Amino acid sequence: MNTRHPPILSSADPLAKQMITWAHHRELHVEFCLPYVHVVRRVWIIGGKRQIRAHIHRCVVCTRALPRPMEQAMAPLPPEQATSVRALTCTVFDFAGPFHLQAAKGRGSRTTKGYVAVFVSFASKGIHLEDVGDLTTESLQDASLRFCGRRRKPAEL
């Protein structure tokens, strides 16, 4: 093996193609670098880098071993989320909780249940939190009145 003055082969030569195939199989179907090193140690192929890459690209074993990842298909957004409007124009709400609230620190202080009304902007995902005492309709109306007083009345709720 003469690495100082290797024989020069054309890329169309069948011996060059056999040498590339041999190096690719010898290195167990790895990427470009190792087959290229093994080929260059034995023979110099004109346009060898391009030929090795093309051989790896056509290799059935490599194609099956490294499949392309599938892309997730995303459903179209609702028009409220697709258009740019000011925050909290189209708003949805939900309750979070219960949380155990303590009126004062110290021994003997009682805890009460408390909830949080979460108002979420459909367009910008901005949130507004309001504390609610219980899960009644009156509490929700009070929380929505406080929300509208602070953030303006939304177009849709």
LINKA-V633975 format. One record per helix or strand of 3 or more residues. SS is the DSSP state (@ for helix, = for strand). FROM is the first residue (numbers start at 1). TO is the last residue. Records with the same first field share a line. If there is no record, write none. Layout:
SS: FROM-TO + FROM-TO
This chain:
=: 7-9 + 43-45 + 90-102 + 111-121 + 127-132
@: 14-26 + 32-42 + 48-58 + 60-65 + 79-82 + 137-151
